[in-house]
Amino acid sequence: MTALVCCGAGLTSPSPKIEPAPGAGPVFRRWLLAFLVIDLLLIADNVVLAVLSKLGVIDGVPQAFKVAGDRSVPESFNYVKWTISAFMLLLTWRGTGRVLYLALAAVFAVMLADDLLMIHEQVGAILSGWTTIRLGPGLRTQDTGELAVFGIIAAICVMILAVPFRRSDGPDRWFATRYAMIFAALVVVAVLMDAVHQAVAGWMTGPLTPYADFALALAEDGGEMFVASAAAALSIAAYRATCPSEPASGSAIRP
């Protein structure tokens, strides 16, 4: 976008080539696979328990094992992955001095705080008392409030990342583009899928309603688990690929 608005030579200069960070791909894939295996085991556990509950073998799915449950094991694993992302990016900034990684660490810290403290849910509930606006069939004023708060948080994150993303190049640009894809995927599962879930739960009736609700909850919260896994794996890869194992003597950290 910036290249398009530049004058003169900027319009004719080729876009800088985005080179992959050396070694980042294999590290990312290994860690992503490890995180996804745990995610899938947690999701499968929830599904098996739901089937056993439906068959009357157990009395409901324990809250601790619900993928969509607050403070459950699957959600707590997300807290761990957001923490890994923020911490590894902070280490990457310390090792490289590049502000991009500090900005990304700050964004993941915001995401951890929102997830852990349920900020957009709680503030959204307060805002819902001030409006009667419903954004679609089946949606609640609570959803309107939550989306408003999510929009504010997203705007703050965009402001934090805008300049570092635009100034990134080389391996940094390689990581920046992949983090952009992760954030886009998070919007799909955390915002769009949540809206679809609430809309369907609000207007659907009949014997299939519980099954649709369960499937959409898994798609929404399971999707967020996968995105968090990708973020944590990429953050580990960023540190491993950009920070030398033996820091050079006398090297300075640029703020």
C-alpha positions as CSV (number, residue, x, y, z in Angstrom):
1,M,0.0,0.0,0.0
2,T,2.8,2.4,0.9
3,A,4.6,1.8,-2.3
4,L,1.5,2.7,-4.3
5,V,1.3,6.2,-2.8
6,C,5.0,7.0,-3.2
7,C,5.9,9.5,-5.9
8,G,8.3,9.2,-8.8
9,A,10.7,6.4,-8.5
10,G,8.7,4.7,-5.7
11,L,6.0,3.8,-8.2
12,T,8.4,2.0,-10.5
13,S,10.7,0.4,-8.0
14,P,10.1,-3.3,-7.5
15,S,8.7,-4.4,-4.2
16,P,11.3,-5.7,-1.8
17,K,11.5,-9.5,-1.9
18,I,10.3,-11.2,1.2
19,E,12.9,-13.7,2.2
20,P,12.1,-16.5,4.6
21,A,14.0,-16.4,7.9
22,P,16.7,-19.0,7.8
23,G,15.6,-22.1,9.6
24,A,12.3,-20.6,10.7
25,G,10.1,-23.0,8.6
26,P,11.2,-26.3,10.1
27,V,11.2,-24.9,13.7
28,F,7.7,-23.5,13.1
29,R,6.4,-26.8,11.7
30,R,7.8,-28.9,14.6
31,W,6.3,-26.7,17.3
32,L,3.0,-26.3,15.5
33,L,2.6,-30.0,15.2
34,A,3.3,-30.5,18.9
35,F,0.8,-27.8,19.9
36,L,-1.8,-29.1,17.5
37,V,-1.5,-32.7,18.8
38,I,-2.4,-31.4,22.3
39,D,-5.2,-29.3,20.9
40,L,-6.7,-32.2,19.0
41,L,-6.5,-34.5,22.1
42,L,-8.3,-31.8,24.2
43,I,-11.0,-31.5,21.5
44,A,-11.4,-35.2,21.1
45,D,-11.7,-35.6,24.9
46,N,-14.5,-33.1,24.9
47,V,-16.3,-34.9,22.0
48,V,-15.9,-38.3,23.7
49,L,-17.2,-37.0,27.0
50,A,-20.2,-35.4,25.2
51,V,-21.0,-38.7,23.5
52,L,-20.8,-40.5,26.8
53,S,-23.1,-37.9,28.4
54,K,-25.6,-38.3,25.6
55,L,-25.6,-42.1,26.1
56,G,-26.2,-41.6,29.8
57,V,-22.9,-43.1,30.9
58,I,-21.8,-39.9,32.7
59,D,-23.8,-37.0,34.0
60,G,-22.8,-34.2,31.7
61,V,-19.4,-33.0,30.5
62,P,-17.2,-31.7,33.4
63,Q,-16.6,-28.0,33.1
64,A,-12.8,-28.6,33.3
65,F,-12.8,-30.5,30.0
66,K,-15.1,-28.3,27.9
67,V,-13.4,-26.6,24.9
68,A,-15.8,-23.7,25.3
69,G,-15.7,-23.6,29.1
70,D,-14.4,-20.7,31.1
71,R,-11.2,-21.5,33.0
72,S,-11.2,-25.1,31.5
73,V,-8.1,-27.1,30.7
74,P,-8.4,-26.2,26.9
75,E,-8.8,-22.5,27.6
76,S,-6.0,-22.6,30.1
77,F,-3.8,-24.1,27.5
78,N,-4.6,-21.1,25.3
79,Y,-3.4,-18.8,28.2
80,V,-0.1,-20.8,28.1
81,K,0.3,-20.3,24.3
82,W,-0.5,-16.6,24.4
83,T,2.1,-16.3,27.2
84,I,4.7,-18.2,25.2
85,S,4.0,-15.9,22.2
86,A,4.5,-12.7,24.3
87,F,7.6,-14.0,26.1
88,M,9.4,-15.4,23.1
89,L,8.8,-12.2,21.2
90,L,10.1,-10.2,24.1
91,L,13.2,-12.3,24.1
92,T,13.5,-11.8,20.3
93,W,13.3,-8.0,20.7
94,R,16.0,-8.2,23.4
95,G,18.2,-10.2,21.1
96,T,17.7,-8.2,17.9
97,G,16.7,-4.7,19.1
98,R,13.9,-4.7,16.4
99,V,10.8,-2.8,17.5
100,L,8.6,-5.1,15.5
101,Y,9.0,-7.9,18.0
102,L,8.4,-5.6,21.0
103,A,5.2,-4.4,19.4
104,L,4.1,-8.0,18.7
105,A,4.9,-9.0,22.3
106,A,2.7,-6.1,23.5
107,V,-0.2,-7.2,21.3
108,F,0.0,-10.8,22.6
109,A,0.1,-9.5,26.1
110,V,-3.1,-7.5,25.4
111,M,-4.7,-10.7,24.0
112,L,-3.7,-12.7,27.0
113,A,-5.2,-10.1,29.3
114,D,-8.4,-10.0,27.4
115,D,-8.7,-13.8,27.4
116,L,-7.7,-14.3,31.0
117,L,-9.7,-11.4,32.4
118,M,-12.6,-11.8,29.9
119,I,-12.4,-8.0,29.3
120,H,-14.5,-7.8,26.1
121,E,-17.2,-10.1,27.6
122,Q,-17.4,-8.2,30.9
123,V,-17.2,-4.7,29.5
124,G,-19.5,-5.8,26.6
125,A,-22.1,-6.8,29.2
126,I,-22.0,-3.4,30.8
127,L,-22.3,-1.7,27.4
128,S,-25.3,-3.9,26.5
129,G,-27.3,-2.1,29.1
130,W,-26.8,1.2,27.3
131,T,-28.1,0.1,23.9
132,T,-30.9,-1.7,22.2
133,I,-29.0,-2.3,19.0
134,R,-28.9,-5.8,17.7
135,L,-26.6,-6.4,14.8
136,G,-28.6,-9.3,13.3
137,P,-31.3,-11.9,13.7
138,G,-30.6,-14.0,16.8
139,L,-27.9,-11.7,18.1
140,R,-28.1,-10.0,21.5
141,T,-27.3,-6.5,22.8
142,Q,-24.5,-8.4,24.7
143,D,-23.0,-9.3,21.3
144,T,-23.2,-5.7,20.2
145,G,-21.3,-4.6,23.3
146,E,-18.7,-7.3,23.0
147,L,-18.1,-6.4,19.3
148,A,-17.7,-2.8,20.3
149,V,-15.1,-3.6,22.9
150,F,-13.3,-6.1,20.6
151,G,-13.2,-3.3,17.9
152,I,-11.5,-0.9,20.4
153,I,-9.0,-3.6,21.4
154,A,-8.3,-4.3,17.7
155,A,-7.8,-0.6,17.0
156,I,-5.3,-0.3,19.8
157,C,-3.4,-3.4,18.5
158,V,-3.4,-1.9,14.9
159,M,-1.9,1.3,16.2
160,I,0.8,-0.6,18.1
161,L,1.7,-2.6,15.0
162,A,1.2,-0.2,12.1
163,V,4.6,1.5,12.0
164,P,6.7,-1.5,12.9
165,F,4.9,-3.6,10.3
166,R,5.4,-1.0,7.6
167,R,9.1,-0.6,8.3
168,S,9.9,-4.3,8.5
169,D,11.9,-5.9,5.7
170,G,13.8,-9.1,5.0
171,P,13.2,-11.8,7.5
172,D,11.3,-9.4,9.7
173,R,8.8,-8.9,6.8
174,W,8.5,-12.7,6.5
175,F,7.4,-12.9,10.1
176,A,5.3,-9.8,9.9
177,T,3.2,-11.2,7.0
178,R,2.7,-14.5,8.9
179,Y,1.6,-12.7,12.0
180,A,-0.8,-10.7,9.9
181,M,-2.4,-14.0,8.6
182,I,-2.6,-15.2,12.2
183,F,-4.4,-12.1,13.3
184,A,-6.8,-12.4,10.3
185,A,-7.6,-16.0,11.3
186,L,-8.2,-14.9,14.8
187,V,-10.8,-12.4,13.7
188,V,-12.5,-15.1,11.7
189,V,-12.8,-17.5,14.6
190,A,-13.2,-15.1,17.5
191,V,-15.5,-12.6,15.9
192,L,-17.2,-14.0,12.8
193,M,-17.6,-17.5,14.2
194,D,-18.8,-16.2,17.5
195,A,-21.4,-14.0,15.7
196,V,-22.6,-17.0,13.7
197,H,-22.7,-19.2,16.8
198,Q,-24.8,-16.7,18.8
199,A,-27.1,-16.0,15.8
200,V,-27.8,-19.7,15.2
201,A,-28.3,-20.3,19.0
202,G,-30.7,-17.4,19.0
203,W,-33.1,-18.4,16.2
204,M,-32.6,-22.1,15.7
205,T,-35.2,-24.4,17.4
206,G,-35.8,-28.1,17.2
207,P,-34.1,-31.4,18.1
208,L,-30.9,-30.5,16.2
209,T,-30.3,-27.3,18.1
210,P,-28.0,-28.8,20.8
211,Y,-25.9,-30.5,18.1
212,A,-25.6,-27.3,16.1
213,D,-24.7,-25.4,19.2
214,F,-22.0,-28.0,20.2
215,A,-20.5,-28.1,16.7
216,L,-20.3,-24.3,16.4
217,A,-18.8,-24.0,19.9
218,L,-16.1,-26.4,18.9
219,A,-15.5,-24.6,15.6
220,E,-15.2,-21.2,17.4
221,D,-13.2,-22.2,20.4
222,G,-11.3,-25.0,18.7
223,G,-10.4,-22.6,15.9
224,E,-9.0,-20.2,18.5
225,M,-6.9,-23.0,20.0
226,F,-5.4,-23.7,16.5
227,V,-4.6,-20.0,16.0
228,A,-3.0,-19.7,19.4
229,S,-0.9,-22.7,18.6
230,A,0.2,-21.1,15.3
231,A,1.1,-17.9,17.1
232,A,3.2,-19.7,19.8
233,A,5.0,-21.9,17.2
234,L,5.8,-18.8,15.1
235,S,7.0,-16.9,18.1
236,I,9.4,-19.7,19.0
237,A,10.6,-19.9,15.4
238,A,11.2,-16.1,15.4
239,Y,13.4,-16.3,18.4
240,R,15.3,-19.4,17.1
241,A,15.8,-17.9,13.6
242,T,16.7,-14.3,14.5
243,C,18.6,-14.5,17.8
244,P,22.1,-16.0,17.8
245,S,22.8,-18.8,20.3
246,E,25.9,-17.0,21.4
247,P,25.3,-13.2,21.6
248,A,28.1,-11.1,20.1
249,S,30.2,-9.4,22.8
250,G,29.5,-5.7,23.1
251,S,26.3,-5.9,21.1
252,A,23.8,-3.2,22.0
253,I,20.0,-3.6,22.3
254,R,18.2,-1.0,20.3
255,P,15.0,0.2,22.0
